[in-house]
Amino acid sequence: EELYGIEAKRNLDRGYQRACGIVIWAVRHVFVEGKFGVSQFTSVMAHPSDKAYRAIMACIAYMEQRSARGIKFSADGNQVPYGSFDASNKPNPENGLCQIGCVLTMMNGPIACASKRAHHVGLSSEHNEYMAMCETGKHVVWLRQLLGELGMRHMIAEPTVVYGGNYSALNLSTEDFVSTGNQ
């Protein structure tokens, strides 16, 4: 216990929390693929281990090596938005919640994205993916309402397509079947 406290203090003194701030800023503005990392880095922000410190420094090095890169939107990109989602089936040992993520893409760039813990404990990959699909649906509703208010209804004339990789989760969204396993 005391050794862990010394390790955490050393990493706090080395600037772990400032490093978190740097990574958060970069992920919000350019490196959206780092959202999962940010959730992991900030979950140990009060007591960072040496492993966490090395990981956040590697993340900063990754971003520095790609500092000339940015998010590129293209006028000839997809005019109609689409969504994608995925979920982990590896629960956090502390609370049993898995990580879920989604992104909405338009003009070949990310319009909205999220990486966060699921709200409920999933009993299978199907349930975790279904929760990720639900999160994506919330983002889709927001974007469709925004585009409608901006007078860009031609971009949302058709239903917004959402892609996911779990056939069972996709079935849950299309079938009207409630069982003890999926309720």
VOLO-342191 format. One record per residue (C-alpha): residue in one letter; y, x, z. Coordinates in pm, 1 decimal, always signed. Layout:
+------+----------+----------+----------+
! code !        Y !        X !        Z !
+------+----------+----------+----------+
!    A !        Y !        X !        Z !
...
+------+----------+----------+----------+
//
This chain:
+------+----------+----------+----------+
! code !        Y !        X !        Z !
+------+----------+----------+----------+
!    E !     +0.0 !     +0.0 !     +0.0 !
!    E !   +247.4 !   +271.8 !    +98.2 !
!    L !   +154.2 !   +483.3 !   -205.6 !
!    Y !   +219.7 !   +181.6 !   -429.3 !
!    G !   +563.4 !   +140.5 !   -267.7 !
!    I !   +647.3 !   +505.0 !   -335.4 !
!    E !   +538.1 !   +466.9 !   -699.0 !
!    A !   +747.4 !   +151.9 !   -741.7 !
!    K !  +1053.9 !   +313.2 !   -580.3 !
!    R !  +1019.0 !   +618.2 !   -806.3 !
!    N !  +1013.9 !   +398.2 !  -1117.4 !
!    L !  +1302.2 !   +184.1 !   -997.1 !
!    D !  +1501.4 !   +503.3 !   -935.0 !
!    R !  +1410.8 !   +621.3 !  -1287.0 !
!    G !  +1582.6 !   +310.9 !  -1425.7 !
!    Y !  +1299.2 !    +65.0 !  -1490.2 !
!    Q !  +1521.6 !   -239.1 !  -1443.7 !
!    R !  +1787.7 !    -99.5 !  -1678.0 !
!    A !  +1511.9 !    -30.2 !  -1931.5 !
!    C !  +1407.0 !   -396.4 !  -1899.0 !
!    G !  +1762.8 !   -499.8 !  -1978.3 !
!    I !  +1769.2 !   -277.7 !  -2286.7 !
!    V !  +1440.9 !   -418.3 !  -2414.2 !
!    I !  +1541.7 !   -778.7 !  -2341.9 !
!    W !  +1865.7 !   -736.9 !  -2537.9 !
!    A !  +1687.8 !   -578.6 !  -2835.3 !
!    V !  +1412.9 !   -841.6 !  -2838.5 !
!    R !  +1663.0 !  -1127.6 !  -2829.2 !
!    H !  +1857.5 !   -990.8 !  -3123.7 !
!    V !  +1624.4 !   -793.3 !  -3351.9 !
!    F !  +1274.4 !   -713.0 !  -3228.9 !
!    V !  +1135.5 !  -1063.3 !  -3181.7 !
!    E !   +782.0 !   -924.6 !  -3194.4 !
!    G !   +849.0 !   -777.4 !  -2849.6 !
!    K !   +867.7 !  -1110.8 !  -2668.3 !
!    F !   +520.1 !  -1072.2 !  -2520.4 !
!    G !   +605.4 !   -723.4 !  -2396.4 !
!    V !   +922.6 !   -848.3 !  -2230.4 !
!    S !   +728.0 !  -1110.5 !  -2037.6 !
!    Q !   +488.4 !   -840.8 !  -1918.2 !
!    F !   +761.6 !   -588.8 !  -1830.1 !
!    T !   +967.4 !   -840.3 !  -1633.9 !
!    S !   +663.8 !   -970.6 !  -1443.8 !
!    V !   +647.7 !   -634.2 !  -1260.9 !
!    M !  +1021.5 !   -567.7 !  -1247.2 !
!    A !  +1037.7 !   -559.4 !   -866.2 !
!    H !   +744.6 !   -317.0 !   -827.1 !
!    P !   +690.2 !   -123.3 !  -1153.0 !
!    S !   +392.6 !   +110.0 !  -1167.2 !
!    D !   +383.2 !   +440.7 !  -1353.0 !
!    K !   +179.4 !   +263.4 !  -1621.7 !
!    A !   +451.4 !     -2.3 !  -1662.2 !
!    Y !   +719.8 !   +267.7 !  -1680.9 !
!    R !   +529.8 !   +456.6 !  -1953.9 !
!    A !   +477.2 !   +130.6 !  -2144.5 !
!    I !   +844.0 !    +31.2 !  -2139.5 !
!    M !   +947.8 !   +382.6 !  -2246.1 !
!    A !   +699.3 !   +359.2 !  -2536.3 !
!    C !   +851.9 !    +23.9 !  -2630.5 !
!    I !  +1202.2 !   +173.2 !  -2631.1 !
!    A !  +1077.0 !   +466.4 !  -2841.3 !
!    Y !   +919.7 !   +220.1 !  -3088.0 !
!    M !  +1248.6 !    +34.1 !  -3123.4 !
!    E !  +1450.3 !   +356.7 !  -3154.4 !
!    Q !  +1223.6 !   +479.6 !  -3434.4 !
!    R !  +1291.1 !   +155.0 !  -3618.1 !
!    S !  +1661.6 !   +125.9 !  -3534.5 !
!    A !  +1764.1 !    +90.0 !  -3899.2 !
!    R !  +1535.9 !   -207.3 !  -3942.2 !
!    G !  +1658.9 !   -554.9 !  -3878.6 !
!    I !  +1573.0 !   -915.2 !  -3937.0 !
!    K !  +1624.0 !   -987.3 !  -4303.2 !
!    F !  +1678.9 !  -1338.3 !  -4426.7 !
!    S !  +1650.0 !  -1395.0 !  -4799.0 !
!    A !  +1827.4 !  -1658.9 !  -5007.9 !
!    D !  +1516.9 !  -1685.0 !  -5224.8 !
!    G !  +1290.2 !  -1715.6 !  -4918.1 !
!    N !  +1129.1 !  -2034.0 !  -4790.7 !
!    Q !  +1392.9 !  -2309.5 !  -4800.4 !
!    V !  +1170.1 !  -2538.5 !  -4596.5 !
!    P !  +1089.8 !  -2425.2 !  -4241.7 !
!    Y !   +734.1 !  -2374.9 !  -4120.2 !
!    G !   +586.3 !  -2286.4 !  -3783.8 !
!    S !   +306.0 !  -2063.3 !  -3660.9 !
!    F !   +143.2 !  -2041.5 !  -3320.2 !
!    D !   -120.5 !  -1849.2 !  -3133.4 !
!    A !   -252.0 !  -1818.9 !  -2780.5 !
!    S !   -441.3 !  -1569.2 !  -2576.0 !
!    N !   -765.7 !  -1667.3 !  -2412.2 !
!    K !   -723.8 !  -1401.0 !  -2145.7 !
!    P !   -586.1 !  -1562.8 !  -1830.0 !
!    N !   -350.7 !  -1388.1 !  -1591.4 !
!    P !   -564.8 !  -1299.9 !  -1286.6 !
!    E !   -291.9 !  -1417.7 !  -1047.3 !
!    N !   -253.7 !  -1774.8 !  -1174.5 !
!    G !   -509.5 !  -1835.4 !  -1451.5 !
!    L !   -240.1 !  -1905.6 !  -1712.9 !
!    C !   -267.8 !  -1760.2 !  -2062.6 !
!    Q !     +9.9 !  -1634.1 !  -2288.0 !
!    I !   +117.0 !  -1857.8 !  -2576.6 !
!    G !   +354.4 !  -1789.5 !  -2861.3 !
!    C !   +516.0 !  -1951.5 !  -3160.7 !
!    V !   +767.3 !  -1879.6 !  -3435.5 !
!    L !   +958.5 !  -2095.0 !  -3682.4 !
!    T !  +1037.6 !  -1924.8 !  -4010.9 !
!    M !  +1299.0 !  -2012.1 !  -4269.8 !
!    M !  +1455.2 !  -1802.2 !  -4546.0 !
!    N !  +1180.8 !  -1546.2 !  -4468.5 !
!    G !  +1315.0 !  -1483.7 !  -4118.3 !
!    P !  +1249.6 !  -1611.6 !  -3767.8 !
!    I !  +1470.1 !  -1906.5 !  -3671.8 !
!    A !  +1318.0 !  -1965.4 !  -3328.5 !
!    C !  +1037.0 !  -1801.7 !  -3138.0 !
!    A !   +884.5 !  -1796.8 !  -2793.1 !
!    S !   +625.9 !  -1605.1 !  -2596.3 !
!    K !   +551.8 !  -1739.4 !  -2251.8 !
!    R !   +284.5 !  -1844.2 !  -2010.5 !
!    A !   +117.3 !  -2177.4 !  -2073.9 !
!    H !   +216.8 !  -2457.0 !  -1836.6 !
!    H !   -142.8 !  -2537.8 !  -1742.3 !
!    V !   -469.7 !  -2352.3 !  -1701.4 !
!    G !   -667.4 !  -2388.7 !  -2022.1 !
!    L !  -1040.6 !  -2441.4 !  -1996.4 !
!    S !  -1106.5 !  -2283.9 !  -2337.7 !
!    S !   -937.2 !  -2115.3 !  -2631.5 !
!    E !   -907.8 !  -2462.6 !  -2784.8 !
!    H !   -696.1 !  -2583.6 !  -2491.7 !
!    N !   -479.1 !  -2270.4 !  -2487.4 !
!    E !   -415.3 !  -2298.1 !  -2860.8 !
!    Y !   -335.2 !  -2667.5 !  -2820.2 !
!    M !    -70.3 !  -2581.9 !  -2559.2 !
!    A !    +76.2 !  -2325.5 !  -2801.1 !
!    M !    +80.4 !  -2594.1 !  -3070.5 !
!    C !   +266.3 !  -2824.0 !  -2831.4 !
!    E !   +529.5 !  -2554.5 !  -2769.4 !
!    T !   +565.3 !  -2508.6 !  -3144.4 !
!    G !   +612.2 !  -2883.2 !  -3182.8 !
!    K !   +904.4 !  -2873.4 !  -2938.4 !
!    H !  +1070.1 !  -2603.7 !  -3147.0 !
!    V !  +1002.9 !  -2798.3 !  -3467.3 !
!    V !  +1167.9 !  -3111.2 !  -3324.6 !
!    W !  +1472.3 !  -2905.5 !  -3220.0 !
!    L !  +1505.6 !  -2742.7 !  -3562.9 !
!    R !  +1458.0 !  -3068.1 !  -3753.4 !
!    Q !  +1724.0 !  -3238.8 !  -3541.6 !
!    L !  +1960.4 !  -2945.4 !  -3592.3 !
!    L !  +1912.1 !  -2938.5 !  -3970.0 !
!    G !  +1959.2 !  -3315.9 !  -3982.0 !
!    E !  +2284.5 !  -3293.8 !  -3785.3 !
!    L !  +2406.6 !  -3016.4 !  -4015.8 !
!    G !  +2348.6 !  -3240.2 !  -4317.9 !
!    M !  +2058.1 !  -3033.3 !  -4449.4 !
!    R !  +1811.9 !  -3320.2 !  -4466.6 !
!    H !  +1672.3 !  -3192.6 !  -4797.0 !
!    M !  +1511.5 !  -2909.4 !  -4596.5 !
!    I !  +1326.7 !  -3156.8 !  -4374.9 !
!    A !  +1247.4 !  -3431.9 !  -4625.6 !
!    E !   +876.5 !  -3356.6 !  -4579.9 !
!    P !   +686.1 !  -3300.0 !  -4254.3 !
!    T !   +716.9 !  -2946.2 !  -4118.5 !
!    V !   +395.0 !  -2751.7 !  -4167.2 !
!    V !   +261.3 !  -2569.7 !  -3862.1 !
!    Y !     -7.3 !  -2301.7 !  -3895.1 !
!    G !   -262.2 !  -2213.5 !  -3631.4 !
!    G !   -593.3 !  -2036.5 !  -3628.7 !
!    N !   -809.7 !  -2253.3 !  -3403.3 !
!    Y !   -991.7 !  -2529.6 !  -3590.5 !
!    S !  -1082.6 !  -2718.1 !  -3272.1 !
!    A !   -720.1 !  -2723.3 !  -3153.0 !
!    L !   -606.5 !  -2845.0 !  -3493.8 !
!    N !   -869.3 !  -3121.7 !  -3473.4 !
!    L !   -732.7 !  -3230.8 !  -3135.9 !
!    S !   -396.1 !  -3290.1 !  -3301.3 !
!    T !   -536.4 !  -3499.7 !  -3584.2 !
!    E !   -821.7 !  -3693.9 !  -3423.8 !
!    D !   -768.3 !  -3989.2 !  -3192.3 !
!    F !  -1062.2 !  -3902.3 !  -2971.7 !
!    V !  -1027.6 !  -3851.1 !  -2596.7 !
!    S !  -1322.1 !  -3710.2 !  -2405.9 !
!    T !  -1365.2 !  -3572.6 !  -2054.1 !
!    G !  -1334.8 !  -3223.5 !  -2202.5 !
!    N !  -1005.2 !  -3271.0 !  -2385.1 !
!    Q !   -817.6 !  -3521.2 !  -2170.2 !
+------+----------+----------+----------+
//
